[in-house]
Amino acid sequence: MQLQAAGYGFVSFNQNNGNFLYTTYKVRKNDTVIVQFPDANGVSVCCKKLEINKCPLKQFAIPVSDELFGKPVYVYQVQEIKNIGDSLPFIGVASIGMSVRVNQITPNFLEMSRKHQRITLKTCISSEGLHLTGFDRARKISELYYSFGYEVENPTCK
């Protein structure tokens, strides 16, 4: 039996606009969602398990796109994480699937694993948004882009 690939995407926490998961992966009934969240200084730390509404929302202005394959992006509402109000708004990485383990190497570098499957996730900031690139070994398998809607002063993408 072949395992269905685990999914990943962006999680966004914002007191004014709500908390959302953006992914090209269709969340299934028994999937677990594990997310980065901000520490007291606003730095990404790992990990918290979240409950989500497993039905995608229908929105017209989605800030996330699939830059590699052009797949549709699904939006799911996620629960609020307590005691992170001073670090909002915040965008982090989410891991989705059954029996998925996540290891944060640095705030911008995570590893997801499940049985014999291992995916490396890297984030960087470009001039106008956040990139999330997935690798299976050295092969690029995905790239999601979260548009900020404004110019960034110090991009980190190379």
C-alpha positions as CSV (number, residue, x, y, z in Angstrom):
1,M,0.0,0.0,0.0
2,Q,1.4,3.4,-1.0
3,L,1.1,6.2,1.5
4,Q,-0.5,9.4,0.3
5,A,2.1,12.2,0.5
6,A,2.0,14.5,3.5
7,G,1.0,18.1,2.7
8,Y,2.3,21.5,3.9
9,G,1.6,25.1,3.5
10,F,1.4,28.5,5.2
11,V,-0.4,29.2,8.5
12,S,-1.4,32.8,9.1
13,F,-2.4,34.2,12.5
14,N,-3.9,37.7,12.5
15,Q,-6.1,39.1,15.3
16,N,-8.0,41.3,12.8
17,N,-8.4,39.0,9.8
18,G,-8.6,35.5,11.4
19,N,-6.3,32.5,11.4
20,F,-5.9,30.4,8.2
21,L,-4.1,27.5,6.6
22,Y,-3.2,27.9,2.9
23,T,-2.2,24.7,1.1
24,T,-2.5,22.8,-2.2
25,Y,-3.2,19.7,-0.2
26,K,-6.8,18.6,0.4
27,V,-7.1,18.0,4.2
28,R,-8.6,14.6,5.0
29,K,-10.7,13.5,8.0
30,N,-7.9,12.0,10.1
31,D,-5.1,14.4,9.1
32,T,-3.1,16.2,11.8
33,V,-2.0,19.9,11.3
34,I,1.2,20.9,13.0
35,V,2.3,24.5,12.8
36,Q,5.1,26.9,13.6
37,F,4.0,29.7,15.9
38,P,5.7,32.9,17.3
39,D,7.7,33.0,20.5
40,A,7.6,36.1,22.8
41,N,10.0,37.9,20.4
42,G,8.0,37.0,17.2
43,V,10.5,34.3,16.1
44,S,9.2,31.1,14.5
45,V,9.3,28.1,16.9
46,C,8.0,24.6,16.4
47,C,5.5,23.1,16.9
48,K,1.8,23.1,18.0
49,K,-0.9,20.7,16.9
50,L,-4.0,22.6,15.7
51,E,-7.6,21.8,15.1
52,I,-8.9,23.1,11.7
53,N,-12.2,23.3,9.9
54,K,-11.7,20.4,7.4
55,C,-14.0,22.1,4.8
56,P,-12.1,24.6,2.6
57,L,-13.4,28.1,2.7
58,K,-14.4,29.9,-0.5
59,Q,-12.5,33.1,-0.7
60,F,-11.7,35.4,-3.7
61,A,-8.6,37.2,-2.5
62,I,-6.2,34.4,-1.6
63,P,-2.6,35.8,-1.0
64,V,-1.0,32.4,-1.7
65,S,-0.2,30.8,-5.1
66,D,1.5,27.6,-6.3
67,E,4.5,28.9,-8.2
68,L,5.8,25.6,-9.5
69,F,2.7,23.8,-10.8
70,G,-0.1,26.3,-10.6
71,K,-2.3,24.0,-8.4
72,P,-5.3,25.5,-6.7
73,V,-4.7,26.7,-3.2
74,Y,-7.3,25.7,-0.5
75,V,-8.0,27.9,2.6
76,Y,-8.9,26.4,5.9
77,Q,-9.8,28.2,9.1
78,V,-7.6,27.2,12.1
79,Q,-8.1,27.6,15.8
80,E,-6.5,30.5,17.7
81,I,-3.3,29.8,19.6
82,K,-3.4,31.4,23.1
83,N,-0.9,33.9,24.3
84,I,0.7,35.0,21.0
85,G,-1.2,38.3,20.7
86,D,1.9,40.5,20.9
87,S,3.6,38.7,18.0
88,L,0.8,39.1,15.5
89,P,0.4,39.2,12.6
90,F,2.5,36.0,12.0
91,I,3.0,33.7,9.0
92,G,4.6,30.3,9.6
93,V,4.8,26.8,8.0
94,A,2.2,24.1,8.5
95,S,2.6,20.3,8.1
96,I,-0.4,18.2,7.3
97,G,-1.0,14.5,7.3
98,M,-1.3,11.3,9.3
99,S,1.6,10.4,11.6
100,V,3.8,13.2,10.4
101,R,6.8,14.2,12.5
102,V,8.2,17.7,12.2
103,N,11.7,18.8,13.2
104,Q,12.6,22.5,13.1
105,I,16.3,22.9,12.3
106,T,16.1,26.7,12.2
107,P,13.1,29.1,11.9
108,N,13.5,28.9,8.1
109,F,14.4,25.2,7.7
110,L,12.2,22.3,8.7
111,E,12.1,18.6,8.0
112,M,8.9,16.6,7.7
113,S,9.0,12.8,7.9
114,R,6.6,9.9,7.9
115,K,7.7,6.3,7.5
116,H,10.1,6.3,4.6
117,Q,9.2,9.7,3.3
118,R,11.3,12.8,4.2
119,I,10.6,16.3,2.9
120,T,12.8,19.4,3.6
121,L,11.0,22.7,3.8
122,K,12.8,26.0,3.4
123,T,11.4,29.6,3.6
124,C,12.8,32.9,2.5
125,I,11.5,36.4,1.9
126,S,11.7,37.9,-1.5
127,S,11.1,41.6,-2.4
128,E,7.3,41.3,-2.0
129,G,6.5,38.0,-0.2
130,L,7.4,34.7,1.5
131,H,8.5,31.6,-0.4
132,L,8.0,28.0,0.9
133,T,10.0,25.5,-1.1
134,G,9.7,21.8,-0.6
135,F,12.5,19.3,-1.5
136,D,12.5,15.5,-1.7
137,R,16.2,14.9,-1.3
138,A,17.7,17.5,-3.6
139,R,14.7,17.5,-6.0
140,K,12.4,20.6,-5.8
141,I,8.9,19.3,-5.5
142,S,6.9,22.5,-4.7
143,E,7.0,26.2,-4.2
144,L,4.3,28.2,-2.6
145,Y,4.3,32.0,-2.5
146,Y,2.6,34.3,0.1
147,S,2.3,37.8,-1.3
148,F,2.6,40.5,1.4
149,G,1.2,43.2,-1.0
150,Y,4.0,45.6,-0.2
151,E,7.8,45.9,-0.8
152,V,10.2,44.3,1.7
153,E,13.4,46.2,2.6
154,N,15.7,43.2,3.3
155,P,14.8,40.2,1.3
156,T,16.5,36.9,2.2
157,C,16.0,34.8,-0.9
158,K,19.1,34.3,-3.1
